[in-house]
Amino acid sequence: MSEEKKRRPEDDGQDFANAAWSIPSYLLSGMAIYGGAGWLLDRWLGTSALFPIGVVVGVALAVYLVYRKYGR
């Protein structure tokens, strides 16, 4: 017989706390990873446009991931 985990009222607060930490984490890591990749490509290619493009792409992808995870 499998026992199903019962939801407690405290679990809702824990879910909110997890979301409150993971949403900024998605945004910051997206900016850091794609901005860093853009910065490296800028240094390698001798350009200056890929860093801001990488930051914007990272934020856009992070917002999409947040929407997919929490927006429904």
DSSP file (Angstrom, degrees, kcal/mol; ACC not computed):
  #  RESIDUE AA STRUCTURE BP1 BP2  ACC     N-H-->O    O-->H-N    N-H-->O    O-->H-N    TCO  KAPPA ALPHA  PHI   PSI    X-CA   Y-CA   Z-CA
    1    1 A M              0   0    0      0, 0.0     2,-0.4     0, 0.0     0, 0.0   0.000 360.0 360.0 360.0 126.5    0.0    0.0    0.0
    2    2 A S        -     0   0    0      1,-0.0     2,-0.6     0, 0.0     0, 0.0  -0.711 360.0-139.5 -91.8 137.4    1.5    3.4   -1.0
    3    3 A E        -     0   0    0     -2,-0.4     2,-0.4     3,-0.0    -1,-0.0  -0.829  12.7-142.3 -97.7 127.2    1.2    6.2    1.3
    4    4 A E        -     0   0    0     -2,-0.6     2,-0.4     1,-0.1     0, 0.0  -0.706  22.9-114.0 -88.2 136.2    0.4    9.6   -0.3
    5    5 A K        -     0   0    0     -2,-0.4     2,-0.3     1,-0.1    -1,-0.1  -0.541  31.2-135.9 -70.5 126.5    2.0   12.6    1.2
    6    6 A K        -     0   0    0     -2,-0.4     2,-0.4     1,-0.0    -1,-0.1  -0.663  15.6-122.3 -85.9 137.4   -0.6   14.8    2.8
    7    7 A R        -     0   0    0     -2,-0.3    -1,-0.0     2,-0.0     3,-0.0  -0.615  25.3-159.3 -79.6 133.8   -0.4   18.5    2.1
    8    8 A R    >>  -     0   0    0     -2,-0.4     3,-1.4     1,-0.1     4,-0.6  -0.756  30.5-112.9-105.9 158.0   -0.2   20.7    5.2
    9    9 A P  H >> S+     0   0    0      0, 0.0     3,-0.8     0, 0.0     4,-0.7   0.811 116.6  62.2 -59.9 -28.7   -1.0   24.4    5.3
   10   10 A E  H 3> S+     0   0    0      1,-0.2     4,-1.6     2,-0.2     3,-0.2   0.743  88.8  71.3 -69.2 -21.8    2.7   25.1    6.0
   11   11 A D  H <> S+     0   0    0     -3,-1.4     4,-2.5     1,-0.2    -1,-0.2   0.835  90.0  59.2 -65.0 -32.1    3.6   23.6    2.6
   12   12 A D  H <X S+     0   0    0     -3,-0.8     4,-2.1    -4,-0.6    -1,-0.2   0.902 105.2  49.1 -63.6 -40.1    2.1   26.6    0.7
   13   13 A G  H  X S+     0   0    0     -4,-0.7     4,-2.2    -3,-0.2    -1,-0.2   0.873 110.4  51.0 -65.2 -36.9    4.5   28.9    2.5
   14   14 A Q  H  X S+     0   0    0     -4,-1.6     4,-2.4     2,-0.2    -2,-0.2   0.892 108.2  51.8 -67.9 -39.3    7.4   26.7    1.6
   15   15 A D  H  X S+     0   0    0     -4,-2.5     4,-2.2     2,-0.2    -2,-0.2   0.907 110.6  48.9 -62.0 -41.8    6.3   26.6   -2.1
   16   16 A F  H  X S+     0   0    0     -4,-2.1     4,-2.6     2,-0.2    -2,-0.2   0.904 110.5  50.5 -64.4 -41.4    6.2   30.4   -2.0
   17   17 A A  H  X S+     0   0    0     -4,-2.2     4,-1.5     2,-0.2    -2,-0.2   0.899 109.6  50.8 -65.1 -39.7    9.6   30.6   -0.4
   18   18 A N  H  X S+     0   0    0     -4,-2.4     4,-2.4     1,-0.2    -1,-0.2   0.921 112.9  45.8 -63.3 -42.4   11.0   28.3   -3.1
   19   19 A A  H  X S+     0   0    0     -4,-2.2     4,-2.3     1,-0.2    -2,-0.2   0.893 107.9  57.4 -66.0 -39.4    9.6   30.4   -5.9
   20   20 A A  H  < S+     0   0    0     -4,-2.6    -1,-0.2     1,-0.2    -2,-0.2   0.812 115.2  37.2 -63.4 -29.8   10.8   33.6   -4.2
   21   21 A W  H  X S+     0   0    0     -4,-1.5     4,-1.1    -3,-0.2    -1,-0.2   0.813 116.4  50.0 -88.8 -34.1   14.4   32.2   -4.3
   22   22 A S  H  X S+     0   0    0     -4,-2.4     4,-2.5    -5,-0.2     5,-0.2   0.840 101.7  60.0 -79.9 -30.7   14.3   30.4   -7.7
   23   23 A I  H  X S+     0   0    0     -4,-2.3     4,-2.0     2,-0.2    -1,-0.2   0.961 110.0  40.7 -64.5 -50.9   12.9   33.2   -9.8
   24   24 A P  H  > S+     0   0    0      0, 0.0     4,-2.8     0, 0.0     5,-0.3   0.855 113.4  57.0 -63.9 -30.4   15.7   35.7   -9.1
   25   25 A S  H  X S+     0   0    0     -4,-1.1     4,-2.5     2,-0.2     5,-0.3   0.917 106.2  48.6 -65.1 -42.2   18.2   32.9   -9.4
   26   26 A Y  H  X S+     0   0    0     -4,-2.5     4,-2.3     2,-0.2    -1,-0.2   0.937 114.0  47.1 -59.4 -46.3   16.9   32.1  -12.9
   27   27 A L  H  X S+     0   0    0     -4,-2.0     4,-2.1     1,-0.2    -2,-0.2   0.924 115.2  43.8 -65.3 -45.3   17.2   35.7  -13.9
   28   28 A L  H  X S+     0   0    0     -4,-2.8     4,-2.5     1,-0.2    -1,-0.2   0.903 114.9  48.1 -68.1 -40.8   20.7   36.2  -12.5
   29   29 A S  H  X S+     0   0    0     -4,-2.5     4,-2.9    -5,-0.3     5,-0.3   0.879 110.3  52.4 -70.2 -35.1   22.0   33.0  -13.9
   30   30 A G  H  X>S+     0   0    0     -4,-2.3     4,-2.1    -5,-0.3     5,-0.5   0.933 112.7  45.1 -62.6 -45.1   20.6   33.7  -17.3
   31   31 A M  H  X5S+     0   0    0     -4,-2.1     4,-1.8    27,-0.3     5,-0.3   0.916 116.3  46.5 -63.1 -42.6   22.2   37.1  -17.4
   32   32 A A  H  X5S+     0   0    0     -4,-2.5     4,-2.0     3,-0.2    -2,-0.2   0.923 116.3  42.1 -68.3 -44.5   25.5   35.7  -16.1
   33   33 A I  H  X5S+     0   0    0     -4,-2.9     4,-2.1     2,-0.2    -2,-0.2   0.966 123.8  34.4 -70.4 -52.4   25.7   32.7  -18.4
   34   34 A Y  H  X5S+     0   0    0     -4,-2.1     4,-2.2    -5,-0.3    21,-0.2   0.858 119.9  50.5 -74.9 -33.7   24.6   34.3  -21.7
   35   35 A G  H  X<S+     0   0    0     -4,-1.8     4,-2.5    -5,-0.5    -1,-0.2   0.901 111.6  49.3 -65.6 -40.3   26.2   37.7  -20.8
   36   36 A G  H  X S+     0   0    0     -4,-2.0     4,-2.5    -5,-0.3    -2,-0.2   0.895 110.4  49.8 -64.9 -39.9   29.5   35.8  -20.1
   37   37 A A  H  X S+     0   0    0     -4,-2.1     4,-2.4     2,-0.2    -2,-0.2   0.910 112.0  48.6 -64.5 -40.9   29.3   33.9  -23.3
   38   38 A G  H  X S+     0   0    0     -4,-2.2     4,-2.4     2,-0.2    13,-0.4   0.891 110.7  50.8 -64.5 -39.4   28.7   37.2  -25.2
   39   39 A W  H  X S+     0   0    0     -4,-2.5     4,-2.4    11,-0.2    -2,-0.2   0.921 110.6  48.6 -63.8 -44.2   31.6   38.8  -23.4
   40   40 A L  H  X S+     0   0    0     -4,-2.5     4,-2.3     1,-0.2    -2,-0.2   0.915 112.3  48.2 -62.9 -42.2   33.9   35.9  -24.3
   41   41 A L  H  X S+     0   0    0     -4,-2.4     4,-3.0     2,-0.2     6,-0.3   0.883 109.6  53.7 -65.8 -37.1   32.8   36.1  -27.9
   42   42 A D  H  X>S+     0   0    0     -4,-2.4     4,-1.8     2,-0.2     5,-1.1   0.927 111.2  45.3 -60.7 -44.4   33.3   39.9  -27.9
   43   43 A R  H  <5S+     0   0    0     -4,-2.4    -2,-0.2     2,-0.2    -1,-0.2   0.893 116.5  45.8 -65.9 -39.1   36.9   39.4  -26.7
   44   44 A W  H  <5S+     0   0    0     -4,-2.3    -2,-0.2     1,-0.2    -1,-0.2   0.894 122.4  34.5 -71.8 -40.9   37.5   36.6  -29.2
   45   45 A L  H  <5S-     0   0    0     -4,-3.0    -2,-0.2    -5,-0.2    -1,-0.2   0.581 104.5-122.0 -92.9 -10.8   36.0   38.4  -32.2
   46   46 A G  T  <5 +     0   0    0     -4,-1.8    -3,-0.2    -5,-0.3     2,-0.2   0.790  69.5 124.9  75.1  27.8   37.0   42.0  -31.2
   47   47 A T      < -     0   0    0     -5,-1.1    -1,-0.2    -6,-0.3    -2,-0.1  -0.490  52.4-152.5-107.6-179.2   33.5   43.3  -31.2
   48   48 A S  S    S+     0   0    0     -2,-0.2    -6,-0.1    -3,-0.1    -1,-0.0   0.304  78.1  73.2-135.7   8.5   31.4   45.1  -28.6
   49   49 A A  S  > S+     0   0    0      2,-0.1     4,-1.4     1,-0.1     5,-0.1   0.650  78.7  71.1-100.6 -16.6   27.8   44.2  -29.4
   50   50 A L  H  > S+     0   0    0    -12,-0.2     4,-2.6     1,-0.2   -11,-0.2   0.797  88.5  62.2 -77.9 -26.9   27.6   40.5  -28.2
   51   51 A F  H  > S+     0   0    0    -13,-0.4     4,-2.1     2,-0.2   -12,-0.2   0.969 108.6  40.3 -63.0 -53.2   27.8   41.2  -24.5
   52   52 A P  H  > S+     0   0    0      0, 0.0     4,-2.3     0, 0.0    -1,-0.2   0.880 115.7  52.5 -64.7 -33.6   24.6   43.3  -24.3
   53   53 A I  H  X S+     0   0    0     -4,-1.4     4,-2.6     1,-0.2    -2,-0.2   0.918 109.1  50.2 -63.6 -42.1   22.9   40.9  -26.7
   54   54 A G  H  X S+     0   0    0     -4,-2.6     4,-2.4     2,-0.2   -19,-0.3   0.886 109.8  50.1 -62.8 -40.1   23.8   38.0  -24.5
   55   55 A V  H  X S+     0   0    0     -4,-2.1     4,-2.3   -21,-0.2    -1,-0.2   0.928 112.7  46.5 -64.2 -45.0   22.5   39.7  -21.4
   56   56 A V  H  X S+     0   0    0     -4,-2.3     4,-2.5     2,-0.2    -2,-0.2   0.914 113.5  48.4 -65.3 -42.6   19.1   40.4  -23.1
   57   57 A V  H  X S+     0   0    0     -4,-2.6     4,-2.6     1,-0.2     5,-0.2   0.904 110.9  51.9 -63.6 -40.6   18.9   36.9  -24.5
   58   58 A G  H  X S+     0   0    0     -4,-2.4     4,-2.0     2,-0.2   -27,-0.3   0.902 111.3  46.0 -62.6 -41.8   19.7   35.4  -21.1
   59   59 A V  H  X S+     0   0    0     -4,-2.3     4,-2.6   -29,-0.2     5,-0.2   0.911 112.2  51.5 -66.9 -41.7   17.0   37.5  -19.4
   60   60 A A  H  X S+     0   0    0     -4,-2.5     4,-2.1     1,-0.2    -2,-0.2   0.923 112.1  45.5 -62.8 -44.0   14.5   36.6  -22.1
   61   61 A L  H  X S+     0   0    0     -4,-2.6     4,-2.3     2,-0.2    -1,-0.2   0.879 112.3  51.8 -67.0 -36.5   15.2   32.9  -21.7
   62   62 A A  H  X S+     0   0    0     -4,-2.0     4,-2.5    -5,-0.2    -2,-0.2   0.911 109.1  49.7 -66.1 -41.6   15.0   33.2  -17.9
   63   63 A V  H  X S+     0   0    0     -4,-2.6     4,-2.5     1,-0.2    -2,-0.2   0.907 110.4  51.4 -63.2 -40.4   11.6   34.9  -18.1
   64   64 A Y  H  X S+     0   0    0     -4,-2.1     4,-2.5    -5,-0.2    -2,-0.2   0.919 110.5  48.1 -61.8 -43.5   10.4   32.1  -20.4
   65   65 A L  H  X S+     0   0    0     -4,-2.3     4,-2.1     2,-0.2    -2,-0.2   0.897 111.4  50.0 -65.1 -39.7   11.6   29.4  -18.0
   66   66 A V  H  X>S+     0   0    0     -4,-2.5     4,-3.1     2,-0.2     5,-0.6   0.913 111.2  49.6 -63.9 -41.8    9.9   31.2  -15.1
   67   67 A Y  H  X5S+     0   0    0     -4,-2.5     4,-1.8     1,-0.2     5,-0.2   0.924 111.3  48.9 -62.9 -43.5    6.7   31.5  -17.1
   68   68 A R  H  <5S+     0   0    0     -4,-2.5    -1,-0.2     1,-0.2    -2,-0.2   0.871 119.7  37.6 -63.8 -36.4    6.8   27.8  -17.9
   69   69 A K  H  <5S+     0   0    0     -4,-2.1    -2,-0.2    -5,-0.2    -1,-0.2   0.900 136.2  12.3 -84.3 -41.3    7.5   26.7  -14.3
   70   70 A Y  H  <5S+     0   0    0     -4,-3.1    -3,-0.2    -5,-0.2    -2,-0.2   0.541 107.2  78.8-115.9 -10.6    5.3   29.2  -12.3
   71   71 A G     <<       0   0    0     -4,-1.8    -3,-0.1    -5,-0.6    -4,-0.1   0.557 360.0 360.0 -83.4  -6.4    3.0   30.9  -14.8
   72   72 A R              0   0    0     -5,-0.2    -1,-0.2    -4,-0.2    -2,-0.1   0.461 360.0 360.0 -95.4 360.0    0.4   28.1  -15.2
